[in-house]
């Protein structure tokens, strides 16, 4: 079974899917902060986090009311 993480950003109400796969959740989170730091000068930090549909592998991280990002773990079942 292979797994990777995906990233979706929501900036000022506009959603963007980042077409990149990450080996770890931390890599996806670091990429999201780098993405937002290109648009905002202040230090950004996560204010809250939510499990999407109660799934602890699909988490939305809230920066502020208008900006947030979602990291989702994807598992591939390889057939033999």
Secondary structure, 3 states (H helix, E strand, C coil): CEEEEEEEEEECCEEEEEEEEECCHHHHHHHHHHHHHCCCCCCCCCCEEEEHHHCCCEEEEECCCCEEEEEEEEEECCCC
